[in-house]
């Protein structure tokens, strides 16, 4: 399992062995239930118990904004801030030629469909600033260039060395609107 090394696995195994009768059975039942009853949202590809996740089906969310993230854990982290109120789109990875991941392997087609058919005015690209993440943001920016949406890349200040006070909410950087409140929230997740 990701994130569980040899020592952690040993501690978990010993904990289960020392637990009261029935604990292991309840744990197995819970894991089986989660696997059987959890699916992926048909719109954003987040995890869900229904056809649409709680975020996509929430009428209080700002349906004009989509925050594009690499993985489900990114949605969970940003939601933990309780500040961002838009929608999400989980790509399921980033473009990585060395890893054998191409744009066709990601959920980019469904993102473009959402932008074409939903009333989206802004796309926040909140991918990690790794080489692969930046390549994916460049690719998405090119794909979104002809769409009638505002594209906000993840913190251009970080990649150019601009100090945080340089861009105001009405300023632009290389053709993109500089990040404002939504990107500050997302930035907290990636840079704390």
Secondary structure by P-SEA (a helix, b strand, c coil): cccccaaaaaaaaaaaaacccaaaaaaaaaaaaaaacbbbbcccccccccccccccccccccccbbbbbccaaaaaaaaaaccccbbbbbccccccccccccccccaaaaaaaaaacccccbbbbcccccaaaaaaaaaaaaaaccccbbbbccccccccccccccccccccccccccccaaaaaaaaaacc
